[in-house]
Each structure stands twice: as C-alpha cells, then as structure tokens.
C-alpha cells in the first residue's frame, strides 16, 4: 500500500502492501561457525544399554546386574559399573569415562557373547533439531532468530515444520525459483482483464507472474509512478515456505508447507471482484466458470490492500466463506503510517491484521497501526525513518527473500531485501501453517487466539497500537501442543457481534474441562470496537445467571473502543458452563461490534 488505491465502480484497484524496491543487497557475509553446522557432532560413547533375557537373574536383580558389569569390566580392562535400571527394564552400564571406538567395541562384544544378554547398544546422544539451517543466506534472516526483533522461529521447528498444510499466496503470481519449486502446488490466475494480466487472456490455470511494471507516470491513475516489476508474490512465498536445509538461499518459516500461487495483482494492481473470487477458490469454495481447487488452502496470505473506510461486502462475504471452511486469512495492515481502519481488507472482520516491526522491535516507520491491528511481525526497514525517502541505507535490516532479476518480464532468479507490512504478514501466515500442521483440529479462531495471546510486548515503541505484540513462534507452538503449561487456562471467542444503537447483545464462551469454582481473580479480556465507548454498559454473566458489571456508561467518555482486561471475583461460581459478555448500547449515534473476548481461569 504505497499509495491509496482508487475505487473504480464496484471494483477496488488494489496494490501490494510493500515499499519501494531496494537496491541489491551487499555481498553475503560468511556464516559464523555456530551457524555453519551441516551435521550432528560426533560425541564419545560413555555408557551402554544392556537388555538381559527375561530368564536371566540380571533382568530383575540390580545386584546381579552390578556383578555382571564388574565381571565384563575385568574381562575387557574397562572400569564398568551398573548405573541404574531403565523404565523398560534394561540396565544402564557406565564405561568409566569417554571410551574410544575400540574400547566400546570390546565392551559390546563381551556383552553380546553372553547367552543371557538379549541386546546391547551404545547410549547415544540426541540434539535439538532446531540446529541452524545450512541455507547459505540464513545469517541474513534476523527476522527468524534474533531475540530483539525476530520471531523465535527455529525453536518451533523442533515440533512442526508445516507438513500437510497449503498456504495460498493471493498476490502477483509466481516467478520460477529453485528455492521454492518443490513446495509449489498448482494455483490459478484470477485477473479477468487481459490487458492487466499481460498474458493475452483473462482467467486461466497459469499463475505465472507476468510482471506488474508501469511504463510511465500516471499510467495507473493520478499520482502513480513508473516502476519495474516487483515479483512481490514470490518474495512473500519465500518467507512462508522457501525450501530449507538445501545448502542455498534462505529458510522458510513453514518450510514443509506447500505454496499455492493465486494471481490477482497485475498491471495497475487488482480488482476487489477478482480478489474476492480468489479468496473463495483458494479456500475450497465454488467460483462460476473456474474448476474446483484440487488442493484447498488452510491458510491465505493477502499482502495487499487499498484505501477504504469500510470493508467492501464482496470482501467480507468471501472472507466469511473462507473462515467457515476452516481457512485462516492473514492480511497486511498497510504502509501509509496511518490508522489501518482506513484500509481494506485490513479492516475486514475475521482476518488477522498484521503490523510491521523493525529490527529493533519497534513499529516500522511506514506501518499502519490502530485498534484493528491484531499482532505485529518483522517487516523490516531498508532505511531509517529520518533517511531521505527513496534511499536504501539499511538493506541488512529488511526482510531477505526469493525474487527475480527481471525489470519487466521474468529473467534469472535472485534474492533481495524488501520492507513492508507485505513482509510482516507472511511471517504470521507461516506461523499459522506451523500451528495447523502441529494440531490439525485448530480452527481459524483458535489460531488467531493462540498467536495473539502468546505474542510478546514490543521491545521498542508502537505509537497508535500494534495489537498484542510481536508474534513468538516457539511460544505459540508450545501453547497449542501442550509442551508447556499455560499460566492459566484461557477460553476465547473471536466471532464478531454487531452492536447497534440502543440494543443489547451478547457473546458466549462454553467453559469445559475445569474442576471446582472460578478464581477470585478471573481475568476478562475485552476487545470492543466502538466509536463512542461511553455509550456502552458491559456485564459478565455467569453460567447461573449472576450478573457482574464490568463497565458503566458515561456521556463524557467519547474515546473509541474498549480494549482492556477486567479482574472480577467469581469464586462463588462453578467454572464450567456458558459464560456471556453482555453489551448494552444506551445512546444513539455511534455503533460498533464485539471483536473478541476471553476468560483466563
């Protein structure tokens, strides 16, 4: 969203949400030794595991196993000692320190020669599989691993890499790249106007990126400038699922997921009518005149948008359909350094709206912000906010990914750093794919809630609001897989409920699986979008009908939105049951909706 897009009749011309294409990156620095690991270390064997036959005395007697270890030690000249019994019944035998290969071989041979021994094996070492990938440019991907501005991705790879999940990249299409090729599945070209598509026809099954260059200033409307092709969709795709551990290029966040290129942006952007159909098709819905999608996506990334104070119904209908089919929709907040509520589809319901942060963990100077932003992720900065606009002074602080070198049409594959909320959104789409792969039963609401509730506070600043913070991949994956116990059991409802003038509405949460009563410090997190929050009375209704007031109305409180957490004493209430958040609008003139709310027990 470099510039606001014009609305042309029923179709909004939409552009990719990225900033100016930077110059080529500086030469690749040599990876430090700690990042150059290509295999596991060779550790000396210090112990062996001996399994005795069931009839042997050593199988059930620790003293017999101890005597046998001493006997084998005397025979081999090693200081063997019985250490402990393992859960499976085997005996762990210590070799008396690190032994060389011949010593280990002699000890194992002695045990194998014993007719009372069923098996013997070395007590080998295991290592975390989040070892730094061997991709040659991985050192440039600070956004994945740096503790300040990064997203803590490598540790998540111990548990999930995105297998079994398809991510649709609704964008400019696909420019052939060897660092992506094996993770690409067939997509579709939804650009219905042949001149915009530049492929001689309208919609077709070829999602090849034909280039989005503009030859002259003003060609795409007042204020548009001549520009080269961006190969934007390919850059986005690389962040999500570039092939990893292939000794070249970069690592993708969900590197075992599949990318489905869905082309909607061509010459002068794309139309909302085409984009809406693409959302429907990508998620497995039916589009007239288009064959069914053979590999529907469970995650959609849309690093695109245009200026609009409301979400067009054509977008909202398509998004609602996608979410109902179980597809998580991720959207860039936009790059106008403005409130994201004025841009779409960032302002649509049911999407995860993503702001951009820089390497220092602060909001990127260009990123949109506001109460509709759900979460932030690295989008980088190719220059500092105070540098001359249009210059590239800090390419190393941008997001490095797959690209093409062609100025207009495709040429050779390459890699370059880009900045933008377009680069932030695929970080969240990649994380969504990791979550869906780790736990296939997760719904889009579950995924959004997990990402938001496990984000960490920005180490830098975010004037205007960047959601719940910077997404943390490892913490979020741990939360959904149960790898670490949560601070408290959390239940959420992220379905939107419209609040009209002078009405009473409610949103319910079914609490199950708990024992006893609710806590004396029950946390009630409330996210209500409303243009005059003084209109609202908010109550929490317990399963037995008891009403606890959270907020009274106030004619003098004209601020927007209710985004806070209330603490209530609910210790007299049984925890399990249906809890309700009830919202009453007691004045006229301003409306809104319940965006989400949650209970922490």
Secondary structure, DSSP 8 states (H G I E B T S, - for coil): --S---EETTEE-BEES---------------GGG---S-----EEEEEEEE-TTSGGGT-HHHHHHHHHHHHHHHT---EEEEE-TTS-EEEEEEEEE-HHHHHHHHHHHHT-TTEEEEEE------S------TTGGG-HHHH-TTTS---GGGGGT---TT-EEEEEES-B---TTTGGGEEEEEE----HHHHTSSSSSBS--B-----BSSTTTTSTT---B----HHHHHHHHHH---SSSSS---TTTTSEEEEEE--BTTBB-HHHHHHHHHHHTT---TTS---TT--SEEEE-EEEE-SS--HHHHHHHHHHHHTT-EEEEE--SSSSBGGGEETTTSTTSEEEEEE-TTSSB-TT--BSTT--EEEE---SS-TTS-TT--S-GGGSEEEEEE--SSS--SEEEEEE-SHHHHHHHHHHHHHHHHHH-TT--HHHHHHHHHHT-B--SS--TT--TT-B--HHHHHHHHHTSS--SS-EEEE---EEE-TT-EEEEEEEE-S--SB--TTEEEEEEEEES-GGGEEEEEE-TT--EEEEE---TT-----EEEEEEE--TTSBSSEEEEEEEEE-SSS--EEEEEEEEE-
